[in-house]
């Protein structure tokens, strides 16, 4: 069995002599986030995380930007709901049980998330 460097990487690496060298993204993307794009990113967060875990630098950039947007505009409770609902793919009922509240409150908070982001972010860039 071949020896490895023991360094955990994203899978996006190549052999460079004795160890692995992390590959660097050649893309210099600058995203402009409007309301529709942020909502789509939130709804597809589990897929974006999976792509990041498989070595996609673009997904890393999207997740960092999305988490910054969430921190800027949403409360800690709203971010927790997003985490359970869209990262872990729980139902509203399961999220309510985890958070110790009623399912109606989760549905109301999801609507508040969309309203907050719609007010804060530009539409149709």
N, C-alpha and C positions, 0 to 999 in steps of 0.2 A: 504494500500500500504506500502511496506517495505521501511524503510529508507536506503539511500545509503550514502556513504562517500562524495559524490559530487566530487570525484576525477575522472577526465577523464582518462581512460586507453585504451589500444589497444584492449581490449576484451579478452586478454590472461591473465586472472586473476582468483583468487579464493577468497572465503570468508575466512577471518582470524579474528575471533572475531568481533569487531565492524566495521571494514572497509574491504577494499579489499587489497590484496597483489599481486603485479605484479609477475608473474611467470618468472623465469630466464631460459634462454636457457642452456641446459646441453651439447650442442654441442660446441666443440672448433674447428670450421672449419678454416682452413687456405687455402684460394683459391689461385690458381695460374692462372693469367689472361693472356691468349694469345689473339691475334687479333680476331680470330673467336668467342671466348667466349664473348669478349667485344661488338662486333657488334651484337651478338644475344641478349645480355642483353639490349642494346640500343633499338633494334627493339621490344623487349617485355617489355619495361619499364612500360607501363600502367598496364600490368598484374602483374608485380612485386610489383608495388605500391598498387594495389588492395589486393594482398596477405599480404603485410605489414599492411595495414589498417585492415585486418582480424586477425592480431595477429601473423604473421609468423616472428619469430626472424631471420631465415635464409634470408628472403627477406630484412629485415632491414640491415643485414650485407652486402648483395649484393648491395643494393642501396647506402650505405655509401661508399663502395669501388668504385662503378661506378662513383659516383659524384666526388670522389677524383681523379680518372683517368681523368674524363672530365676536371676538373679544372687544372690538370697538363699539359695536352696536347692540349686542345682546347681553342679557343678564346671565349670571352663572347658572341659574335654574334652566333657562332656555337652552344654554349650551349643553347641559346634562341631558335634556330631552332629545336634542339633536344626536347626541352621542348614542343613547340607547335606541332611538328610533331608526336612525339612518346609518350608523356605523355597525351596531350589533343586530339591526334588523328585527327588533322586537315590535310586537303589536302595541297599539295604544293601551290596551288592557294590561299587558305585561309591564309597560313603562309605568303605568299608574300604580301597579302593585309594588314595583321596585321603589318608587318615590313616595309611597304611602299616601296616595291621594285618589280621587275619583277619575275615571276615564274622561269625563267631561272637561275636567281641568286641563288634561293633556291636550285635548282637541282645541280648547280655547287658547292655550299657550302656543300651539302650532300656528293658529290663525294670527296670534299676536306677533309671532316671529315674522310671518310674511308681511304683516302691516308695517312693522318697524323697519324692515329692510326696504319696503317699497317707498316709505317716506324718506329714508336716509340715502338711498342709492339712486342714481339717474336711471331713467327709462329709455330704452331704444337708442343706444349710443350709435 
